[in-house]
Amino acid sequence: MSTATWRQFFTYNKYTQIAARAVRQSLNETERVAAEKRGITVLKYQHWENGQGGEQVFLHTPKDEGKAGPSKAI
């Protein structure tokens, strides 16, 4: 059996989602909450017309807008 047998069943993106969920669940409460907050994606769009961008609109308004701290990634 190969070390990459997961490829037969799901994509790499799904594999990383499963691994990330397992890591987050293994953390204690305070670190887990902080990790889940970092995992939230803020999505916005902007309508362009004649080479000019319109107003940016959030699809899901961020709760802590402007309070993003430095990344804790190593």
N, CA, C and O atoms as a Tinker XYZ file with bonds, in Angstrom:
   296  protein
     1  N      0.835000   -1.176000    0.000000    73     2
     2  CA     0.000000    0.000000    0.000000    64     1     3
     3  C      0.885000    1.246000    0.000000    63     2     4     5
     4  O      1.871000    1.321000    0.732000    81     3
     5  N      0.529000    2.190000   -0.804000    73     3     6
     6  CA     1.293000    3.425000   -0.949000    64     5     7
     7  C      1.027000    4.379000    0.213000    63     6     8     9
     8  O      0.019000    4.255000    0.909000    81     7
     9  N      1.937000    5.328000    0.417000    73     7    10
    10  CA     1.734000    6.331000    1.461000    64     9    11
    11  C      0.691000    7.356000    1.053000    63    10    12    13
    12  O      0.208000    8.112000    1.897000    81    11
    13  N      0.338000    7.397000   -0.211000    73    11    14
    14  CA    -0.639000    8.371000   -0.693000    64    13    15
    15  C     -1.932000    7.684000   -1.132000    63    14    16    17
    16  O     -2.508000    8.054000   -2.155000    81    15
    17  N     -2.390000    6.699000   -0.380000    73    15    18
    18  CA    -3.615000    5.996000   -0.753000    64    17    19
    19  C     -4.850000    6.871000   -0.616000    63    18    20    21
    20  O     -5.896000    6.556000   -1.185000    81    19
    21  N     -4.745000    7.966000    0.131000    73    19    22
    22  CA    -5.877000    8.884000    0.260000    64    21    23
    23  C     -6.259000    9.492000   -1.079000    63    22    24    25
    24  O     -7.397000    9.926000   -1.256000    81    23
    25  N     -5.324000    9.532000   -2.028000    73    23    26
    26  CA    -5.597000   10.118000   -3.347000    64    25    27
    27  C     -6.656000    9.357000   -4.123000    63    26    28    29
    28  O     -7.280000    9.908000   -5.030000    81    27
    29  N     -6.862000    8.110000   -3.777000    73    27    30
    30  CA    -7.895000    7.324000   -4.440000    64    29    31
    31  C     -9.288000    7.757000   -4.023000    63    30    32    33
    32  O    -10.260000    7.496000   -4.732000    81    31
    33  N     -9.394000    8.416000   -2.876000    73    31    34
    34  CA   -10.701000    8.691000   -2.292000    64    33    35
    35  C    -11.100000   10.162000   -2.289000    63    34    36    37
    36  O    -12.289000   10.472000   -2.370000    81    35
    37  N    -10.143000   11.069000   -2.199000    73    35    38
    38  CA   -10.486000   12.489000   -2.197000    64    37    39
    39  C     -9.316000   13.336000   -2.665000    63    38    40    41
    40  O     -8.190000   12.853000   -2.783000    81    39
    41  N     -9.599000   14.611000   -2.929000    73    39    42
    42  CA    -8.603000   15.531000   -3.476000    64    41    43
    43  C     -7.649000   16.008000   -2.390000    63    42    44    45
    44  O     -7.871000   15.771000   -1.203000    81    43
    45  N     -6.595000   16.676000   -2.807000    73    43    46
    46  CA    -5.630000   17.226000   -1.859000    64    45    47
    47  C     -6.277000   18.277000   -0.971000    63    46    48    49
    48  O     -5.985000   18.346000    0.223000    81    47
    49  N     -7.160000   19.101000   -1.547000    73    47    50
    50  CA    -7.834000   20.123000   -0.738000    64    49    51
    51  C     -8.671000   19.487000    0.368000    63    50    52    53
    52  O     -8.668000   19.967000    1.502000    81    51
    53  N     -9.372000   18.429000    0.052000    73    51    54
    54  CA   -10.176000   17.730000    1.066000    64    53    55
    55  C     -9.264000   17.116000    2.117000    63    54    56    57
    56  O     -9.578000   17.152000    3.307000    81    55
    57  N     -8.142000   16.553000    1.691000    73    55    58
    58  CA    -7.168000   15.977000    2.621000    64    57    59
    59  C     -6.659000   17.029000    3.598000    63    58    60    61
    60  O     -6.572000   16.766000    4.798000    81    59
    61  N     -6.320000   18.220000    3.099000    73    59    62
    62  CA    -5.810000   19.270000    3.996000    64    61    63
    63  C     -6.908000   19.772000    4.932000    63    62    64    65
    64  O     -6.622000   20.128000    6.075000    81    63
    65  N     -8.167000   19.807000    4.465000    73    63    66
    66  CA    -9.268000   20.204000    5.344000    64    65    67
    67  C     -9.436000   19.213000    6.498000    63    66    68    69
    68  O     -9.653000   19.610000    7.643000    81    67
    69  N     -9.335000   17.941000    6.186000    73    67    70
    70  CA    -9.466000   16.903000    7.215000    64    69    71
    71  C     -8.317000   17.002000    8.213000    63    70    72    73
    72  O     -8.534000   16.926000    9.422000    81    71
    73  N     -7.103000   17.171000    7.712000    73    71    74
    74  CA    -5.942000   17.276000    8.593000    64    73    75
    75  C     -6.027000   18.526000    9.475000    63    74    76    77
    76  O     -5.714000   18.468000   10.664000    81    75
    77  N     -6.446000   19.647000    8.901000    73    75    78
    78  CA    -6.560000   20.884000    9.671000    64    77    79
    79  C     -7.619000   20.747000   10.756000    63    78    80    81
    80  O     -7.422000   21.202000   11.883000    81    79
    81  N     -8.738000   20.124000   10.419000    73    79    82
    82  CA    -9.799000   19.925000   11.411000    64    81    83
    83  C     -9.299000   19.057000   12.565000    63    82    84    85
    84  O     -9.603000   19.337000   13.725000    81    83
    85  N     -8.535000   18.005000   12.257000    73    83    86
    86  CA    -7.995000   17.126000   13.291000    64    85    87
    87  C     -7.031000   17.881000   14.201000    63    86    88    89
    88  O     -7.044000   17.694000   15.418000    81    87
    89  N     -6.197000   18.730000   13.611000    73    87    90
    90  CA    -5.251000   19.510000   14.421000    64    89    91
    91  C     -5.999000   20.496000   15.312000    63    90    92    93
    92  O     -5.689000   20.617000   16.497000    81    91
    93  N     -6.992000   21.208000   14.748000    73    91    94
    94  CA    -7.754000   22.175000   15.552000    64    93    95
    95  C     -8.481000   21.489000   16.702000    63    94    96    97
    96  O     -8.547000   22.040000   17.800000    81    95
    97  N     -9.024000   20.304000   16.472000    73    95    98
    98  CA    -9.738000   19.592000   17.521000    64    97    99
    99  C     -8.810000   19.089000   18.617000    63    98   100   101
   100  O     -9.247000   18.862000   19.745000    81    99
   101  N     -7.531000   18.914000   18.294000    73    99   102
   102  CA    -6.587000   18.423000   19.295000    64   101   103
   103  C     -6.064000   19.538000   20.206000    63   102   104   105
   104  O     -5.437000   19.254000   21.226000    81   103
   105  N     -6.312000   20.791000   19.852000    73   103   106
   106  CA    -5.843000   21.912000   20.662000    64   105   107
   107  C     -6.733000   22.103000   21.886000    63   106   108   109
   108  O     -7.890000   21.683000   21.906000    81   107
   109  N     -6.157000   22.756000   22.921000    73   107   110
   110  CA    -7.009000   23.064000   24.066000    64   109   111
   111  C     -7.922000   24.234000   23.708000    63   110   112   113
   112  O     -7.773000   24.834000   22.643000    81   111
   113  N     -8.853000   24.556000   24.579000    73   111   114
   114  CA    -9.956000   25.466000   24.262000    64   113   115
   115  C     -9.504000   26.829000   23.740000    63   114   116   117
   116  O    -10.022000   27.286000   22.721000    81   115
   117  N     -8.560000   27.490000   24.401000    73   115   118
   118  CA    -8.181000   28.853000   23.991000    64   117   119
   119  C     -7.488000   28.862000   22.638000    63   118   120   121
   120  O     -7.791000   29.705000   21.794000    81   119
   121  N     -6.560000   27.936000   22.421000    73   119   122
   122  CA    -5.883000   27.877000   21.130000    64   121   123
   123  C     -6.833000   27.446000   20.018000    63   122   124   125
   124  O     -6.716000   27.917000   18.888000    81   123
   125  N     -7.776000   26.551000   20.329000    73   123   126
   126  CA    -8.721000   26.084000   19.325000    64   125   127
   127  C     -9.631000   27.217000   18.850000    63   126   128   129
   128  O     -9.894000   27.340000   17.653000    81   127
   129  N    -10.108000   28.039000   19.775000    73   127   130
   130  CA   -10.966000   29.167000   19.404000    64   129   131
   131  C    -10.192000   30.141000   18.524000    63   130   132   133
   132  O    -10.714000   30.617000   17.516000    81   131
   133  N     -8.947000   30.439000   18.898000    73   131   134
   134  CA    -8.124000   31.354000   18.098000    64   133   135
   135  C     -7.859000   30.775000   16.709000    63   134   136   137
   136  O     -7.879000   31.513000   15.724000    81   135
   137  N     -7.611000   29.474000   16.616000    73   135   138
   138  CA    -7.352000   28.843000   15.321000    64   137   139
   139  C     -8.603000   28.851000   14.448000    63   138   140   141
   140  O     -8.507000   29.050000   13.237000    81   139
   141  N     -9.763000   28.639000   15.038000    73   139   142
   142  CA   -11.000000   28.663000   14.268000    64   141   143
   143  C    -11.284000   30.066000   13.731000    63   142   144   145
   144  O    -11.790000   30.212000   12.619000    81   143
   145  N    -10.963000   31.088000   14.509000    73   143   146
   146  CA   -11.163000   32.461000   14.042000    64   145   147
   147  C    -10.248000   32.772000   12.856000    63   146   148   149
   148  O    -10.652000   33.471000   11.927000    81   147
   149  N     -9.025000   32.257000   12.884000    73   147   150
   150  CA    -8.104000   32.479000   11.764000    64   149   151
   151  C     -8.573000   31.762000   10.514000    63   150   152   153
   152  O     -8.232000   32.165000    9.402000    81   151
   153  N     -9.353000   30.701000   10.684000    73   151   154
   154  CA    -9.818000   29.928000    9.551000    64   153   155
   155  C    -10.994000   30.550000    8.817000    63   154   156   157
   156  O    -11.350000   30.096000    7.730000    81   155
   157  N    -11.601000   31.576000    9.389000    73   155   158
   158  CA   -12.744000   32.225000    8.747000    64   157   159
   159  C    -12.239000   33.070000    7.583000    63   158   160   161
   160  O    -11.289000   33.839000    7.728000    81   159
   161  N    -12.871000   32.921000    6.452000    73   159   162
   162  CA   -12.476000   33.652000    5.265000    64   161   163
   163  C    -13.416000   34.819000    5.036000    63   162   164   165
   164  O    -14.637000   34.669000    5.091000    81   163
   165  N    -12.837000   35.984000    4.779000    73   163   166
   166  CA   -13.629000   37.158000    4.457000    64   165   167
   167  C    -13.641000   37.281000    2.944000    63   166   168   169
   168  O    -12.590000   37.330000    2.305000    81   167
   169  N    -14.825000   37.330000    2.385000    73   167   170
   170  CA   -14.958000   37.372000    0.939000    64   169   171
   171  C    -15.675000   38.652000    0.535000    63   170   172   173
   172  O    -16.725000   38.987000    1.084000    81   171
   173  N    -15.105000   39.355000   -0.421000    73   171   174
   174  CA   -15.743000   40.558000   -0.934000    64   173   175
   175  C    -15.585000   40.587000   -2.444000    63   174   176   177
   176  O    -14.713000   39.925000   -3.006000    81   175
   177  N    -16.440000   41.362000   -3.090000    73   175   178
   178  CA   -16.369000   41.467000   -4.534000    64   177   179
   179  C    -16.476000   42.934000   -4.937000    63   178   180   181
   180  O    -16.874000   43.793000   -4.150000    81   179
   181  N    -16.110000   43.187000   -6.180000    73   179   182
   182  CA   -16.109000   44.545000   -6.709000    64   181   183
   183  C    -16.529000   44.475000   -8.173000    63   182   184   185
   184  O    -15.956000   43.712000   -8.950000    81   183
   185  N    -17.514000   45.260000   -8.544000    73   183   186
   186  CA   -17.997000   45.291000   -9.919000    64   185   187
   187  C    -17.160000   46.293000  -10.719000    63   186   188   189
   188  O    -17.044000   47.459000  -10.340000    81   187
   189  N    -16.584000   45.832000  -11.822000    73   187   190
   190  CA   -15.775000   46.684000  -12.683000    64   189   191
   191  C    -16.561000   47.020000  -13.941000    63   190   192   193
   192  O    -17.209000   46.154000  -14.529000    81   191
   193  N    -16.499000   48.287000  -14.350000    73   191   194
   194  CA   -17.163000   48.728000  -15.559000    64   193   195
   195  C    -16.299000   49.787000  -16.229000    63   194   196   197
   196  O    -15.910000   50.771000  -15.600000    81   195
   197  N    -16.004000   49.583000  -17.498000    73   195   198
   198  CA   -15.165000   50.504000  -18.281000    64   197   199
   199  C    -13.807000   50.745000  -17.635000    63   198   200   201
   200  O    -13.296000   51.865000  -17.663000    81   199
   201  N    -13.225000   49.712000  -17.058000    73   199   202
   202  CA   -11.902000   49.822000  -16.461000    64   201   203
   203  C    -11.877000   50.495000  -15.105000    63   202   204   205
   204  O    -10.796000   50.736000  -14.568000    81   203
   205  N    -13.025000   50.805000  -14.534000    73   203   206
   206  CA   -13.091000   51.453000  -13.222000    64   205   207
   207  C    -13.766000   50.508000  -12.226000    63   206   208   209
   208  O    -14.821000   49.934000  -12.496000    81   207
   209  N    -13.135000   50.373000  -11.092000    73   207   210
   210  CA   -13.691000   49.513000  -10.058000    64   209   211
   211  C    -14.727000   50.251000   -9.235000    63   210   212   213
   212  O    -14.549000   51.418000   -8.886000    81   211
   213  N    -15.803000   49.560000   -8.931000    73   211   214
   214  CA   -16.843000   50.140000   -8.090000    64   213   215
   215  C    -16.537000   49.896000   -6.625000    63   214   216   217
   216  O    -15.419000   49.538000   -6.256000    81   215
   217  N    -17.540000   50.094000   -5.808000    73   215   218
   218  CA   -17.387000   49.906000   -4.368000    64   217   219
   219  C    -17.207000   48.426000   -4.049000    63   218   220   221
   220  O    -17.837000   47.568000   -4.668000    81   219
   221  N    -16.344000   48.134000   -3.078000    73   219   222
   222  CA   -16.141000   46.760000   -2.653000    64   221   223
   223  C    -17.250000   46.380000   -1.681000    63   222   224   225
   224  O    -17.550000   47.119000   -0.744000    81   223
   225  N    -17.854000   45.220000   -1.914000    73   223   226
   226  CA   -18.974000   44.765000   -1.105000    64   225   227
   227  C    -18.589000   43.442000   -0.442000    63   226   228   229
   228  O    -18.148000   42.512000   -1.117000    81   227
   229  N    -18.754000   43.360000    0.871000    73   227   230
   230  CA   -18.478000   42.125000    1.595000    64   229   231
   231  C    -19.644000   41.165000    1.443000    63   230   232   233
   232  O    -20.800000   41.558000    1.601000    81   231
   233  N    -19.347000   39.908000    1.136000    73   231   234
   234  CA   -20.390000   38.888000    1.103000    64   233   235
   235  C    -20.739000   38.442000    2.515000    63   234   236   237
   236  O    -21.886000   38.102000    2.803000    81   235
   237  N    -19.745000   38.447000    3.389000    73   235   238
   238  CA   -19.957000   38.129000    4.799000    64   237   239
   239  C    -19.162000   39.166000    5.577000    63   238   240   241
   240  O    -17.932000   39.110000    5.598000    81   239
   241  N    -19.836000   40.102000    6.209000    73   239   242
   242  CA   -19.171000   41.207000    6.885000    64   241   243
   243  C    -18.292000   40.685000    8.015000    63   242   244   245
   244  O    -18.767000   39.948000    8.879000    81   243
   245  N    -17.009000   41.063000    8.017000    73   243   246
   246  CA   -16.123000   40.613000    9.090000    64   245   247
   247  C    -16.501000   41.277000   10.407000    63   246   248   249
   248  O    -16.838000   42.461000   10.436000    81   247
   249  N    -16.444000   40.514000   11.500000    73   247   250
   250  CA   -16.813000   41.040000   12.810000    64   249   251
   251  C    -15.699000   41.897000   13.403000    63   250   252   253
   252  O    -15.969000   42.916000   14.039000    81   251
   253  N    -14.453000   41.487000   13.198000    73   251   254
   254  CA   -13.315000   42.203000   13.764000    64   253   255
   255  C    -12.559000   42.939000   12.672000    63   254   256   257
   256  O    -11.350000   42.754000   12.531000    81   255
   257  N    -13.233000   43.755000   11.908000    73   255   258
   258  CA   -12.605000   44.442000   10.790000    64   257   259
   259  C    -11.517000   45.384000   11.302000    63   258   260   261
   260  O    -11.750000   46.193000   12.200000    81   259
   261  N    -10.337000   45.267000   10.722000    73   259   262
   262  CA    -9.227000   46.129000   11.087000    64   261   263
   263  C     -8.486000   45.685000   12.326000    63   262   264   265
   264  O     -7.544000   46.359000   12.744000    81   263
   265  N     -8.874000   44.575000   12.929000    73   263   266
   266  CA    -8.211000   44.114000   14.134000    64   265   267
   267  C     -7.351000   42.894000   13.871000    63   266   268   269
   268  O     -6.990000   42.178000   14.805000    81   267
   269  N     -7.022000   42.650000   12.625000    73   267   270
   270  CA    -6.226000   41.478000   12.285000    64   269   271
   271  C     -4.815000   41.653000   12.817000    63   270   272   273
   272  O     -4.139000   42.635000   12.508000    81   271
   273  N     -4.382000   40.706000   13.610000    73   271   274
   274  CA    -3.043000   40.759000   14.173000    64   273   275
   275  C     -2.053000   40.082000   13.244000    63   274   276   277
   276  O     -2.419000   39.615000   12.166000    81   275
   277  N     -0.815000   40.032000   13.660000    73   275   278
   278  CA     0.193000   39.382000   12.829000    64   277   279
   279  C     -0.054000   37.874000   12.775000    63   278   280   281
   280  O     -0.605000   37.281000   13.703000    81   279
   281  N      0.361000   37.286000   11.686000    73   279   282
   282  CA     0.198000   35.851000   11.513000    64   281   283
   283  C      1.085000   35.104000   12.495000    63   282   284   285
   284  O      2.214000   35.516000   12.759000    81   283
   285  N      0.577000   34.020000   13.027000    73   283   286
   286  CA     1.363000   33.214000   13.954000    64   285   287
   287  C      1.962000   32.008000   13.263000    63   286   288   289
   288  O      2.473000   31.095000   13.912000    81   287
   289  N      1.896000   32.011000   11.942000    73   287   290
   290  CA     2.470000   30.905000   11.179000    64   289   291
   291  C      3.990000   30.984000   11.245000    63   290   292   293
   292  O      4.579000   32.064000   11.266000    81   291
   293  N      4.586000   29.835000   11.276000    73   291   294
   294  CA     6.057000   29.798000   11.353000    64   293   295
   295  C      6.611000   29.678000    9.961000    63   294   296
   296  O      7.828000   29.629000    9.783000    81   295
